[in-house]
Amino acid sequence: MEFEILKLETKEQIALVTISRPKALNALNTRFFNEMDAMIEKIGGMPGIRVMVITGEGKAFVAGADIAEMVNKNSEEGTAFSRLGQNTFRSLEKMEIPVIAAINGFALGGGLELAMACDFRIAGAKAKFGQPEVNLGLIPGYAGTQRLPRLVGLADALYLLMTADMIGAEDALRIGLVQKVTEQENLLDETMKIAGNIASKGPKAVKLIKAVTRQGLTMDFDKGSQLESEKFGSLFGKGNEGETGMKAFLNKEQPKW
Ligand code: DAK
């Protein structure tokens, strides 16, 4: 597929995807979702890539679903547009490698929902966050009602969803919506450093951490612990990643994965 909205750069083991439709503040339209589906497949098929970073061009990360595209939809079309975005964000969340959002500006509505489908979020000091759908007589359509309370707790989620208040990066950090705030101009460098750090760890272990932790959230505690034991065990044995890492430690060497 030809990419018009998404730009892909690879830097060593990191894939940097930039959403580039700045005139519409990177608003999410059907084309975006089709491109993101193709990008997820493309990056998922690049064996050397260990971490994906998503950012936005210009003053927005993403200012929401494309209101101009949504305005004339009927109820069935609205549901279909919601499912399209939900499926894309779920595929993103299910990528084996970690996905980090580098939030450079407005992350509103569908933009915050995209950021929440990433594994964690780093924000520039000027980033702004909100779920302003109620201003438009809407509710979130890309699983924002489901992911936001899981990330920040019920009351902070309902506050943001019901008031449509826009909050800044420090408040987002306080409620756990983002994990780190950087100086605005250092956002990408800092995020790439974090991505590089993760890329230097045991790659199978990193993927298993994502899979086991995410799956565990939807499981009974004891079943989740059993899954952990199985995956823990899968890293042991001759030539396996655990052996490489532990031997390197004992030999006071850097592991070569
Ligand atoms: N969609 C389309 N265009 C947008 C946009 C959006 N979400 N946000 C901004 N733009 C466009 C503006 O129309 C403007 O276009 P021109 O007039 O230049 O042609 C251009 O981007 C620059 O925006 P502004 O001139 O407004 O820039 P400002 O700096 O003055 O203001 C702002 C920035 C982010 C505060 C403002 O643009 C704003 O309030 N934007 C709307 C934010 C918003 O309400 N976002 C949530 C969208 S609703 C569902 C599926 C999904 C969803 C819901 C239901 N189902 C199917 C059930 C999700 C909904 C949303 O995400």
py3Dmol code that shows the C-alpha trace and the ligand (Angstrom):
import py3Dmol

protein = """\
ATOM      1  CA  MET A   1       0.000   0.000   0.000  1.00  0.00           C
ATOM      2  CA  GLU A   2       1.119   3.562  -0.715  1.00  0.00           C
ATOM      3  CA  PHE A   3       1.377   5.527   2.513  1.00  0.00           C
ATOM      4  CA  GLU A   4       0.161   9.143   2.314  1.00  0.00           C
ATOM      5  CA  ILE A   5      -0.599   9.915   5.956  1.00  0.00           C
ATOM      6  CA  LEU A   6       1.911   7.710   7.757  1.00  0.00           C
ATOM      7  CA  LYS A   7       5.669   8.111   7.433  1.00  0.00           C
ATOM      8  CA  LEU A   8       7.963   5.273   8.483  1.00  0.00           C
ATOM      9  CA  GLU A   9      11.601   5.705   9.449  1.00  0.00           C
ATOM     10  CA  THR A  10      13.696   2.922  10.909  1.00  0.00           C
ATOM     11  CA  LYS A  11      16.516   3.767  13.285  1.00  0.00           C
ATOM     12  CA  GLU A  12      18.467   0.633  14.185  1.00  0.00           C
ATOM     13  CA  GLN A  13      15.896  -1.634  15.867  1.00  0.00           C
ATOM     14  CA  ILE A  14      13.213   1.033  16.250  1.00  0.00           C
ATOM     15  CA  ALA A  15      10.385   1.853  13.813  1.00  0.00           C
ATOM     16  CA  LEU A  16       9.280   5.484  14.085  1.00  0.00           C
ATOM     17  CA  VAL A  17       5.825   6.144  12.600  1.00  0.00           C
ATOM     18  CA  THR A  18       4.784   9.777  12.153  1.00  0.00           C
ATOM     19  CA  ILE A  19       1.158  10.701  11.525  1.00  0.00           C
ATOM     20  CA  SER A  20       1.351  13.438   8.959  1.00  0.00           C
ATOM     21  CA  ARG A  21      -1.861  15.249   8.116  1.00  0.00           C
ATOM     22  CA  PRO A  22      -1.028  18.444  10.001  1.00  0.00           C
ATOM     23  CA  LYS A  23      -3.537  20.715   8.216  1.00  0.00           C
ATOM     24  CA  ALA A  24      -6.354  18.756   9.880  1.00  0.00           C
ATOM     25  CA  LEU A  25      -4.341  18.320  13.097  1.00  0.00           C
ATOM     26  CA  ASN A  26      -3.806  14.672  12.084  1.00  0.00           C
ATOM     27  CA  ALA A  27      -7.545  13.881  12.493  1.00  0.00           C
ATOM     28  CA  LEU A  28      -8.285  10.188  11.968  1.00  0.00           C
ATOM     29  CA  ASN A  29     -10.134   9.308   8.760  1.00  0.00           C
ATOM     30  CA  THR A  30     -10.801   6.012   6.969  1.00  0.00           C
ATOM     31  CA  ARG A  31      -7.568   6.389   4.995  1.00  0.00           C
ATOM     32  CA  PHE A  32      -5.618   6.640   8.285  1.00  0.00           C
ATOM     33  CA  PHE A  33      -7.122   3.408   9.602  1.00  0.00           C
ATOM     34  CA  ASN A  34      -6.390   1.552   6.361  1.00  0.00           C
ATOM     35  CA  GLU A  35      -2.815   2.823   6.388  1.00  0.00           C
ATOM     36  CA  MET A  36      -2.340   1.977  10.066  1.00  0.00           C
ATOM     37  CA  ASP A  37      -3.596  -1.583   9.444  1.00  0.00           C
ATOM     38  CA  ALA A  38      -1.045  -1.923   6.626  1.00  0.00           C
ATOM     39  CA  MET A  39       1.712  -0.360   8.748  1.00  0.00           C
ATOM     40  CA  ILE A  40       1.058  -2.744  11.650  1.00  0.00           C
ATOM     41  CA  GLU A  41       1.374  -5.667   9.242  1.00  0.00           C
ATOM     42  CA  LYS A  42       4.493  -4.239   7.620  1.00  0.00           C
ATOM     43  CA  ILE A  43       6.327  -3.537  10.890  1.00  0.00           C
ATOM     44  CA  GLY A  44       5.128  -6.834  12.371  1.00  0.00           C
ATOM     45  CA  GLY A  45       6.887  -8.529   9.459  1.00  0.00           C
ATOM     46  CA  MET A  46      10.228  -6.733   9.955  1.00  0.00           C
ATOM     47  CA  PRO A  47      12.248  -9.200  12.077  1.00  0.00           C
ATOM     48  CA  GLY A  48      14.949  -6.711  13.121  1.00  0.00           C
ATOM     49  CA  ILE A  49      12.470  -4.243  14.597  1.00  0.00           C
ATOM     50  CA  ARG A  50      12.058  -4.504  18.368  1.00  0.00           C
ATOM     51  CA  VAL A  51      10.111  -1.354  19.301  1.00  0.00           C
ATOM     52  CA  MET A  52       7.613   0.915  17.523  1.00  0.00           C
ATOM     53  CA  VAL A  53       7.163   4.609  18.330  1.00  0.00           C
ATOM     54  CA  ILE A  54       4.176   6.656  17.130  1.00  0.00           C
ATOM     55  CA  THR A  55       4.180  10.448  17.026  1.00  0.00           C
ATOM     56  CA  GLY A  56       2.372  13.273  15.209  1.00  0.00           C
ATOM     57  CA  GLU A  57       3.614  16.021  12.908  1.00  0.00           C
ATOM     58  CA  GLY A  58       2.954  19.651  13.814  1.00  0.00           C
ATOM     59  CA  LYS A  59       1.067  20.935  16.834  1.00  0.00           C
ATOM     60  CA  ALA A  60      -1.095  17.840  17.322  1.00  0.00           C
ATOM     61  CA  PHE A  61      -0.480  14.204  18.080  1.00  0.00           C
ATOM     62  CA  VAL A  62      -4.036  13.617  16.828  1.00  0.00           C
ATOM     63  CA  ALA A  63      -6.969  16.019  17.450  1.00  0.00           C
ATOM     64  CA  GLY A  64      -9.573  13.272  17.224  1.00  0.00           C
ATOM     65  CA  ALA A  65     -11.628  11.350  14.743  1.00  0.00           C
ATOM     66  CA  ASP A  66     -12.225  13.353  11.566  1.00  0.00           C
ATOM     67  CA  ILE A  67     -15.380  15.308  12.365  1.00  0.00           C
ATOM     68  CA  ALA A  68     -15.799  16.311   8.692  1.00  0.00           C
ATOM     69  CA  GLU A  69     -15.923  12.624   7.706  1.00  0.00           C
ATOM     70  CA  MET A  70     -18.241  11.646  10.570  1.00  0.00           C
ATOM     71  CA  VAL A  71     -20.800  14.439  10.364  1.00  0.00           C
ATOM     72  CA  ASN A  72     -23.061  12.927   7.670  1.00  0.00           C
ATOM     73  CA  LYS A  73     -22.963   9.323   8.825  1.00  0.00           C
ATOM     74  CA  ASN A  74     -26.152   7.509   9.819  1.00  0.00           C
ATOM     75  CA  SER A  75     -26.360   5.205  12.813  1.00  0.00           C
ATOM     76  CA  GLU A  76     -25.174   2.046  10.993  1.00  0.00           C
ATOM     77  CA  GLU A  77     -22.317   3.929   9.352  1.00  0.00           C
ATOM     78  CA  GLY A  78     -21.374   5.407  12.731  1.00  0.00           C
ATOM     79  CA  THR A  79     -21.188   1.936  14.264  1.00  0.00           C
ATOM     80  CA  ALA A  80     -19.107   0.709  11.293  1.00  0.00           C
ATOM     81  CA  PHE A  81     -16.703   3.668  11.650  1.00  0.00           C
ATOM     82  CA  SER A  82     -16.382   2.882  15.330  1.00  0.00           C
ATOM     83  CA  ARG A  83     -15.637  -0.825  14.653  1.00  0.00           C
ATOM     84  CA  LEU A  84     -13.065   0.111  11.999  1.00  0.00           C
ATOM     85  CA  GLY A  85     -11.101   2.196  14.509  1.00  0.00           C
ATOM     86  CA  GLN A  86     -11.578  -0.258  17.357  1.00  0.00           C
ATOM     87  CA  ASN A  87     -10.192  -3.106  15.248  1.00  0.00           C
ATOM     88  CA  THR A  88      -7.153  -1.092  14.173  1.00  0.00           C
ATOM     89  CA  PHE A  89      -6.357  -0.015  17.736  1.00  0.00           C
ATOM     90  CA  ARG A  90      -6.809  -3.587  18.976  1.00  0.00           C
ATOM     91  CA  SER A  91      -4.355  -4.842  16.317  1.00  0.00           C
ATOM     92  CA  LEU A  92      -1.906  -2.186  17.463  1.00  0.00           C
ATOM     93  CA  GLU A  93      -2.327  -3.251  21.076  1.00  0.00           C
ATOM     94  CA  LYS A  94      -1.800  -6.882  20.061  1.00  0.00           C
ATOM     95  CA  MET A  95       1.484  -6.268  18.226  1.00  0.00           C
ATOM     96  CA  GLU A  96       4.148  -8.519  19.712  1.00  0.00           C
ATOM     97  CA  ILE A  97       6.662  -5.689  20.102  1.00  0.00           C
ATOM     98  CA  PRO A  98       6.198  -2.733  22.470  1.00  0.00           C
ATOM     99  CA  VAL A  99       4.513   0.360  21.027  1.00  0.00           C
ATOM    100  CA  ILE A 100       5.240   3.766  22.602  1.00  0.00           C
ATOM    101  CA  ALA A 101       3.250   6.967  21.966  1.00  0.00           C
ATOM    102  CA  ALA A 102       5.391  10.125  21.803  1.00  0.00           C
ATOM    103  CA  ILE A 103       2.729  12.776  22.368  1.00  0.00           C
ATOM    104  CA  ASN A 104       3.846  16.068  20.888  1.00  0.00           C
ATOM    105  CA  GLY A 105       0.633  18.131  21.153  1.00  0.00           C
ATOM    106  CA  PHE A 106      -3.147  17.673  21.209  1.00  0.00           C
ATOM    107  CA  ALA A 107      -4.217  14.092  21.976  1.00  0.00           C
ATOM    108  CA  LEU A 108      -7.981  14.488  21.900  1.00  0.00           C
ATOM    109  CA  GLY A 109     -10.855  12.074  21.418  1.00  0.00           C
ATOM    110  CA  GLY A 110      -9.734   9.386  18.977  1.00  0.00           C
ATOM    111  CA  GLY A 111      -6.185  10.721  19.379  1.00  0.00           C
ATOM    112  CA  LEU A 112      -6.141   9.921  23.075  1.00  0.00           C
ATOM    113  CA  GLU A 113      -7.777   6.575  22.279  1.00  0.00           C
ATOM    114  CA  LEU A 114      -4.904   5.842  19.880  1.00  0.00           C
ATOM    115  CA  ALA A 115      -2.352   6.820  22.530  1.00  0.00           C
ATOM    116  CA  MET A 116      -4.099   4.565  25.065  1.00  0.00           C
ATOM    117  CA  ALA A 117      -3.832   1.590  22.694  1.00  0.00           C
ATOM    118  CA  CYS A 118      -0.040   1.994  22.876  1.00  0.00           C
ATOM    119  CA  ASP A 119       1.835   0.249  25.705  1.00  0.00           C
ATOM    120  CA  PHE A 120       2.803   3.502  27.396  1.00  0.00           C
ATOM    121  CA  ARG A 121       2.972   7.210  26.703  1.00  0.00           C
ATOM    122  CA  ILE A 122       5.709   9.859  26.824  1.00  0.00           C
ATOM    123  CA  ALA A 123       4.502  13.468  26.581  1.00  0.00           C
ATOM    124  CA  GLY A 124       6.132  16.704  25.565  1.00  0.00           C
ATOM    125  CA  ALA A 125       5.511  19.500  28.085  1.00  0.00           C
ATOM    126  CA  LYS A 126       3.026  21.179  25.687  1.00  0.00           C
ATOM    127  CA  ALA A 127       0.882  18.091  25.120  1.00  0.00           C
ATOM    128  CA  LYS A 128      -2.844  18.375  25.869  1.00  0.00           C
ATOM    129  CA  PHE A 129      -5.212  15.527  26.613  1.00  0.00           C
ATOM    130  CA  GLY A 130      -8.976  15.164  26.596  1.00  0.00           C
ATOM    131  CA  GLN A 131     -12.054  13.218  25.568  1.00  0.00           C
ATOM    132  CA  PRO A 132     -14.181  16.050  24.158  1.00  0.00           C
ATOM    133  CA  GLU A 133     -16.802  13.852  22.467  1.00  0.00           C
ATOM    134  CA  VAL A 134     -19.624  15.094  24.740  1.00  0.00           C
ATOM    135  CA  ASN A 135     -19.069  18.583  23.286  1.00  0.00           C
ATOM    136  CA  LEU A 136     -20.193  17.069  19.968  1.00  0.00           C
ATOM    137  CA  GLY A 137     -23.089  15.070  21.416  1.00  0.00           C
ATOM    138  CA  LEU A 138     -21.032  11.874  21.074  1.00  0.00           C
ATOM    139  CA  ILE A 139     -19.305   9.309  23.212  1.00  0.00           C
ATOM    140  CA  PRO A 140     -15.856   7.877  22.424  1.00  0.00           C
ATOM    141  CA  GLY A 141     -16.029   5.325  19.619  1.00  0.00           C
ATOM    142  CA  TYR A 142     -12.597   3.689  19.734  1.00  0.00           C
ATOM    143  CA  ALA A 143     -12.855   2.000  23.138  1.00  0.00           C
ATOM    144  CA  GLY A 144     -11.958   5.120  25.145  1.00  0.00           C
ATOM    145  CA  THR A 145     -14.704   4.272  27.634  1.00  0.00           C
ATOM    146  CA  GLN A 146     -12.986   0.919  28.183  1.00  0.00           C
ATOM    147  CA  ARG A 147      -9.278   1.814  28.205  1.00  0.00           C
ATOM    148  CA  LEU A 148      -9.391   5.117  30.113  1.00  0.00           C
ATOM    149  CA  PRO A 149     -10.821   3.705  33.395  1.00  0.00           C
ATOM    150  CA  ARG A 150      -8.413   0.761  33.177  1.00  0.00           C
ATOM    151  CA  LEU A 151      -5.496   3.204  32.954  1.00  0.00           C
ATOM    152  CA  VAL A 152      -6.448   5.978  35.368  1.00  0.00           C
ATOM    153  CA  GLY A 153      -9.265   4.538  37.489  1.00  0.00           C
ATOM    154  CA  LEU A 154     -13.000   5.080  37.282  1.00  0.00           C
ATOM    155  CA  ALA A 155     -13.386   8.535  38.811  1.00  0.00           C
ATOM    156  CA  ASP A 156     -10.637  10.285  36.838  1.00  0.00           C
ATOM    157  CA  ALA A 157     -11.921   8.584  33.675  1.00  0.00           C
ATOM    158  CA  LEU A 158     -15.514   9.670  34.264  1.00  0.00           C
ATOM    159  CA  TYR A 159     -14.325  13.192  35.108  1.00  0.00           C
ATOM    160  CA  LEU A 160     -12.485  13.481  31.774  1.00  0.00           C
ATOM    161  CA  LEU A 161     -15.271  11.814  29.782  1.00  0.00           C
ATOM    162  CA  MET A 162     -18.113  13.829  31.314  1.00  0.00           C
ATOM    163  CA  THR A 163     -16.500  17.282  31.516  1.00  0.00           C
ATOM    164  CA  ALA A 164     -14.493  17.180  28.239  1.00  0.00           C
ATOM    165  CA  ASP A 165     -11.842  19.160  30.168  1.00  0.00           C
ATOM    166  CA  MET A 166      -8.495  19.388  28.439  1.00  0.00           C
ATOM    167  CA  ILE A 167      -5.613  18.623  30.796  1.00  0.00           C
ATOM    168  CA  GLY A 168      -1.908  19.341  30.428  1.00  0.00           C
ATOM    169  CA  ALA A 169       1.040  16.983  30.547  1.00  0.00           C
ATOM    170  CA  GLU A 170       1.726  17.358  34.289  1.00  0.00           C
ATOM    171  CA  ASP A 171      -1.880  16.512  35.195  1.00  0.00           C
ATOM    172  CA  ALA A 172      -1.754  13.577  32.772  1.00  0.00           C
ATOM    173  CA  LEU A 173       1.378  12.388  34.582  1.00  0.00           C
ATOM    174  CA  ARG A 174      -0.281  12.811  37.982  1.00  0.00           C
ATOM    175  CA  ILE A 175      -3.229  10.551  37.076  1.00  0.00           C
ATOM    176  CA  GLY A 176      -1.010   7.983  35.339  1.00  0.00           C
ATOM    177  CA  LEU A 177      -2.233   8.682  31.830  1.00  0.00           C
ATOM    178  CA  VAL A 178       1.376   9.290  30.725  1.00  0.00           C
ATOM    179  CA  GLN A 179       4.495   7.782  32.225  1.00  0.00           C
ATOM    180  CA  LYS A 180       6.975  10.605  31.626  1.00  0.00           C
ATOM    181  CA  VAL A 181       6.980  14.284  30.609  1.00  0.00           C
ATOM    182  CA  THR A 182       9.923  15.722  28.696  1.00  0.00           C
ATOM    183  CA  GLU A 183      10.870  19.212  27.634  1.00  0.00           C
ATOM    184  CA  GLN A 184       8.944  19.800  24.425  1.00  0.00           C
ATOM    185  CA  GLU A 185      11.981  19.942  22.142  1.00  0.00           C
ATOM    186  CA  ASN A 186      13.476  16.774  23.646  1.00  0.00           C
ATOM    187  CA  LEU A 187      10.373  14.584  23.243  1.00  0.00           C
ATOM    188  CA  LEU A 188      11.512  12.516  20.306  1.00  0.00           C
ATOM    189  CA  ASP A 189      15.116  12.137  21.493  1.00  0.00           C
ATOM    190  CA  GLU A 190      13.979  11.050  24.959  1.00  0.00           C
ATOM    191  CA  THR A 191      11.398   8.638  23.558  1.00  0.00           C
ATOM    192  CA  MET A 192      13.922   7.119  21.145  1.00  0.00           C
ATOM    193  CA  LYS A 193      16.316   6.674  24.090  1.00  0.00           C
ATOM    194  CA  ILE A 194      13.632   4.806  26.040  1.00  0.00           C
ATOM    195  CA  ALA A 195      12.849   2.723  22.950  1.00  0.00           C
ATOM    196  CA  GLY A 196      16.580   2.020  22.457  1.00  0.00           C
ATOM    197  CA  ASN A 197      16.902   0.908  26.059  1.00  0.00           C
ATOM    198  CA  ILE A 198      14.018  -1.563  25.633  1.00  0.00           C
ATOM    199  CA  ALA A 199      15.472  -2.736  22.297  1.00  0.00           C
ATOM    200  CA  SER A 200      18.721  -3.650  24.097  1.00  0.00           C
ATOM    201  CA  LYS A 201      16.936  -6.118  26.432  1.00  0.00           C
ATOM    202  CA  GLY A 202      16.160  -9.773  25.731  1.00  0.00           C
ATOM    203  CA  PRO A 203      13.781  -9.471  22.758  1.00  0.00           C
ATOM    204  CA  LYS A 204      11.781 -12.629  23.479  1.00  0.00           C
ATOM    205  CA  ALA A 205      11.482 -11.628  27.132  1.00  0.00           C
ATOM    206  CA  VAL A 206      10.195  -8.167  26.191  1.00  0.00           C
ATOM    207  CA  LYS A 207       7.537  -9.666  23.907  1.00  0.00           C
ATOM    208  CA  LEU A 208       6.508 -12.160  26.592  1.00  0.00           C
ATOM    209  CA  ILE A 209       6.251  -9.419  29.201  1.00  0.00           C
ATOM    210  CA  LYS A 210       3.814  -7.596  26.938  1.00  0.00           C
ATOM    211  CA  ALA A 211       1.795 -10.718  26.168  1.00  0.00           C
ATOM    212  CA  VAL A 212       1.648 -12.106  29.716  1.00  0.00           C
ATOM    213  CA  THR A 213       0.955  -8.756  31.406  1.00  0.00           C
ATOM    214  CA  ARG A 214      -1.771  -7.757  28.944  1.00  0.00           C
ATOM    215  CA  GLN A 215      -3.416 -11.210  28.874  1.00  0.00           C
ATOM    216  CA  GLY A 216      -3.206 -11.429  32.652  1.00  0.00           C
ATOM    217  CA  LEU A 217      -5.378  -8.345  33.026  1.00  0.00           C
ATOM    218  CA  THR A 218      -8.280 -10.223  31.475  1.00  0.00           C
ATOM    219  CA  MET A 219      -7.652 -13.436  33.468  1.00  0.00           C
ATOM    220  CA  ASP A 220      -8.206 -14.859  36.888  1.00  0.00           C
ATOM    221  CA  PHE A 221      -5.055 -14.220  39.049  1.00  0.00           C
ATOM    222  CA  ASP A 222      -4.110 -17.903  39.401  1.00  0.00           C
ATOM    223  CA  LYS A 223      -4.550 -18.582  35.670  1.00  0.00           C
ATOM    224  CA  GLY A 224      -2.451 -15.504  34.898  1.00  0.00           C
ATOM    225  CA  SER A 225       0.266 -16.717  37.281  1.00  0.00           C
ATOM    226  CA  GLN A 226       0.209 -20.129  35.586  1.00  0.00           C
ATOM    227  CA  LEU A 227       0.638 -18.447  32.198  1.00  0.00           C
ATOM    228  CA  GLU A 228       3.598 -16.519  33.662  1.00  0.00           C
ATOM    229  CA  SER A 229       5.243 -19.752  34.847  1.00  0.00           C
ATOM    230  CA  GLU A 230       4.840 -21.364  31.415  1.00  0.00           C
ATOM    231  CA  LYS A 231       6.314 -18.387  29.595  1.00  0.00           C
ATOM    232  CA  PHE A 232       9.079 -18.014  32.204  1.00  0.00           C
ATOM    233  CA  GLY A 233      10.013 -21.636  31.566  1.00  0.00           C
ATOM    234  CA  SER A 234       9.954 -21.116  27.799  1.00  0.00           C
ATOM    235  CA  LEU A 235      13.010 -18.829  28.109  1.00  0.00           C
ATOM    236  CA  PHE A 236      15.185 -21.532  29.732  1.00  0.00           C
ATOM    237  CA  GLY A 237      17.233 -24.271  28.099  1.00  0.00           C
ATOM    238  CA  LYS A 238      20.234 -24.646  25.813  1.00  0.00           C
ATOM    239  CA  GLY A 239      20.750 -21.726  23.458  1.00  0.00           C
ATOM    240  CA  ASN A 240      17.664 -19.959  24.737  1.00  0.00           C
ATOM    241  CA  GLU A 241      17.491 -16.308  25.640  1.00  0.00           C
ATOM    242  CA  GLY A 242      17.477 -16.864  29.394  1.00  0.00           C
ATOM    243  CA  GLU A 243      20.621 -18.963  29.191  1.00  0.00           C
ATOM    244  CA  THR A 244      22.338 -16.274  27.075  1.00  0.00           C
ATOM    245  CA  GLY A 245      21.390 -13.520  29.525  1.00  0.00           C
ATOM    246  CA  MET A 246      22.258 -15.397  32.722  1.00  0.00           C
ATOM    247  CA  LYS A 247      25.583 -16.725  31.388  1.00  0.00           C
ATOM    248  CA  ALA A 248      26.550 -13.244  30.228  1.00  0.00           C
ATOM    249  CA  PHE A 249      25.797 -11.909  33.716  1.00  0.00           C
ATOM    250  CA  LEU A 250      27.895 -14.591  35.403  1.00  0.00           C
ATOM    251  CA  ASN A 251      30.760 -13.987  32.935  1.00  0.00           C
ATOM    252  CA  LYS A 252      30.474 -10.206  33.478  1.00  0.00           C
ATOM    253  CA  GLU A 253      29.760  -9.679  29.754  1.00  0.00           C
ATOM    254  CA  GLN A 254      27.070  -7.918  27.758  1.00  0.00           C
ATOM    255  CA  PRO A 255      24.569 -10.472  26.390  1.00  0.00           C
ATOM    256  CA  LYS A 256      24.450 -10.992  22.627  1.00  0.00           C
ATOM    257  CA  TRP A 257      20.833 -11.888  21.898  1.00  0.00           C
TER     258      TRP A 257
END
"""
ligand_1 = """\
61
DAK
N -11.644 16.579 12.750
C -11.516 17.270 11.593
N -10.825 18.410 11.479
C -10.249 18.897 12.583
C -10.337 18.236 13.843
C -11.074 17.017 13.896
N -11.166 16.292 15.022
N -9.674 18.982 14.752
C -9.185 20.043 14.093
N -9.526 19.997 12.785
C -9.207 20.971 11.745
C -9.973 22.268 11.961
O -11.256 22.158 11.418
C -9.097 23.247 11.183
O -9.365 23.089 9.796
P -9.424 24.403 8.823
O -10.451 25.285 9.395
O -8.026 24.949 8.874
O -9.795 23.804 7.484
C -7.679 22.723 11.416
O -7.846 21.348 11.838
C -6.945 23.464 12.516
O -7.778 23.476 13.671
P -8.132 24.808 14.484
O -8.090 25.995 13.582
O -9.380 24.556 15.226
O -6.879 24.881 15.467
P -6.821 25.548 16.919
O -5.391 25.520 17.315
O -7.564 26.847 16.936
O -7.635 24.549 17.868
C -8.219 22.383 18.763
C -7.114 23.255 18.120
C -7.636 20.949 18.841
C -8.509 22.858 20.184
C -9.486 22.437 17.900
O -9.126 22.150 16.536
C -10.537 21.435 18.304
O -11.249 21.638 19.283
N -10.677 20.382 17.492
C -11.700 19.374 17.704
C -11.263 18.482 18.851
C -12.289 17.441 19.090
O -13.449 17.697 19.406
N -11.816 16.230 18.957
C -12.629 15.067 19.216
C -13.170 14.632 17.941
S -14.452 13.499 18.236
C -17.325 7.193 17.006
C -16.072 7.094 16.521
C -15.107 7.892 16.990
C -15.408 8.848 17.918
C -16.675 8.984 18.384
C -17.644 8.156 17.958
N -18.302 6.389 16.477
C -18.250 6.101 15.101
C -19.436 6.006 17.265
C -14.411 9.733 18.294
C -14.706 11.014 18.276
C -13.715 12.024 18.320
O -12.529 11.822 18.332
"""
view = py3Dmol.view(width=600, height=400)
view.addModel(protein, "pdb")
view.setStyle({"model": 0}, {"cartoon": {"style": "trace"}})
view.addModel(ligand_1, "xyz")
view.setStyle({"model": 1}, {"stick": {}})
view.zoomTo()
view.show()
